[in-house]
Amino acid sequence: MKTENMMQAHTLDPVSAPLPTAPADELVRILIAEELDRVRLVLEEMGVQLCADPAVVRSHLAALQRIDELCQRHENLARILRADDMAAEAAGVTLESLRLRLKPALARSFGGRGEGVAGN
């Protein structure tokens, strides 16, 4: 994937890393994907810190599970944005709740033929 190659040279540190050379729309997708990664990393760290306290885990397990789902959602969305074929990547999303939300719109965009939609 061309965007993956550009991303290998680009880190999550926008101050020290040069921006990849890409068409404007592709660059915007890359930058948004990086922001999603940053948010995911912060959420993951918060989840780890909260899970270190057994009392918090007992009292707030459902909220901790939602944090985990948010992390997975951010990861999947960033992967979609980096894909050369975003529709195909969206159809193959591993997080079921996100895939179920995306699937109807993807199916409509393919005229009901189900092209690129996982499970059809």
C-alpha positions as CSV (number, residue, x, y, z in Angstrom):
1,M,0.0,0.0,0.0
2,K,1.4,3.4,-0.9
3,T,-0.1,5.1,2.2
4,E,1.5,2.5,4.4
5,N,4.9,3.2,2.9
6,M,4.4,6.9,3.5
7,M,3.3,6.2,7.1
8,Q,6.4,4.1,7.8
9,A,8.5,7.2,7.4
10,H,6.1,9.3,9.4
11,T,5.8,8.9,13.2
12,L,3.1,10.0,15.6
13,D,5.4,12.9,16.6
14,P,4.3,15.8,14.3
15,V,7.1,18.1,15.5
16,S,10.1,15.9,14.6
17,A,8.7,14.0,11.6
18,P,8.5,15.4,8.1
19,L,5.0,15.2,6.5
20,P,4.8,12.6,3.8
21,T,4.4,13.8,0.2
22,A,0.9,13.0,-0.9
23,P,-2.1,14.5,-2.7
24,A,-4.0,16.8,-0.4
25,D,-7.0,14.4,0.3
26,E,-4.6,11.5,1.0
27,L,-2.6,13.6,3.3
28,V,-5.7,14.7,5.2
29,R,-6.7,11.0,5.6
30,I,-3.2,10.2,6.9
31,L,-3.3,13.1,9.4
32,I,-6.8,12.1,10.6
33,A,-5.7,8.5,11.0
34,E,-2.7,9.6,13.1
35,E,-5.0,11.7,15.3
36,L,-7.3,8.6,15.8
37,D,-4.1,6.7,16.8
38,R,-3.2,9.4,19.3
39,V,-6.6,9.3,20.9
40,R,-6.5,5.5,21.0
41,L,-3.1,5.5,22.7
42,V,-4.4,7.9,25.4
43,L,-7.6,5.9,25.9
44,E,-5.5,2.7,26.2
45,E,-3.2,4.2,28.7
46,M,-6.2,5.5,30.8
47,G,-7.7,2.0,30.6
48,V,-4.5,0.4,31.8
49,Q,-4.2,2.8,34.7
50,L,-7.8,2.3,35.7
51,C,-7.6,-1.5,35.5
52,A,-4.6,-1.4,37.8
53,D,-7.1,-0.7,40.7
54,P,-9.2,-3.8,41.4
55,A,-11.9,-1.6,43.1
56,V,-12.3,0.5,40.0
57,V,-12.5,-2.6,37.8
58,R,-15.2,-4.1,40.1
59,S,-17.2,-0.8,40.2
60,H,-16.8,0.3,36.5
61,L,-16.3,-2.8,34.4
62,A,-18.9,-1.8,31.8
63,A,-17.2,1.7,31.4
64,L,-13.8,0.0,31.0
65,Q,-15.2,-2.3,28.3
66,R,-16.6,0.8,26.5
67,I,-13.1,2.4,26.6
68,D,-11.7,-0.8,25.1
69,E,-14.4,-0.7,22.3
70,L,-13.5,2.9,21.6
71,C,-9.9,2.0,21.2
72,Q,-10.8,-0.8,18.8
73,R,-13.1,1.6,16.9
74,H,-10.3,4.2,16.6
75,E,-7.9,1.5,15.4
76,N,-10.3,0.2,12.7
77,L,-11.2,3.7,11.5
78,A,-7.5,4.7,11.2
79,R,-6.9,1.5,9.2
80,I,-9.8,2.4,6.9
81,L,-8.5,5.9,6.3
82,R,-5.0,4.5,5.4
83,A,-6.3,1.9,3.0
84,D,-6.0,2.3,-0.7
85,D,-9.5,0.7,-1.0
86,M,-11.4,2.3,1.9
87,A,-14.7,0.6,1.0
88,A,-13.1,-2.9,1.0
89,E,-11.3,-2.2,4.3
90,A,-14.5,-0.9,5.9
91,A,-16.3,-4.1,4.8
92,G,-13.7,-6.1,6.5
93,V,-13.7,-4.3,9.8
94,T,-13.1,-6.6,12.7
95,L,-15.1,-4.8,15.3
96,E,-18.6,-6.2,14.9
97,S,-20.5,-3.2,16.2
98,L,-18.7,-0.8,13.8
99,R,-19.1,-3.3,10.9
100,L,-22.8,-3.5,11.5
101,R,-23.2,0.3,11.4
102,L,-21.1,0.6,8.2
103,K,-22.5,-2.4,6.3
104,P,-25.9,-0.9,5.3
105,A,-24.3,2.3,4.0
106,L,-21.7,0.3,2.1
107,A,-24.4,-2.0,0.6
108,R,-26.5,1.0,-0.5
109,S,-23.4,2.6,-2.2
110,F,-22.9,-0.6,-4.2
111,G,-26.6,-0.5,-5.4
112,G,-27.6,-3.5,-3.3
113,R,-25.1,-5.8,-5.1
114,G,-23.2,-6.3,-1.9
115,E,-19.8,-5.8,-3.6
116,G,-17.1,-5.3,-1.0
117,V,-19.5,-5.9,1.9
118,A,-18.4,-8.6,4.2
119,G,-20.9,-11.3,4.8
120,N,-22.7,-11.0,1.4
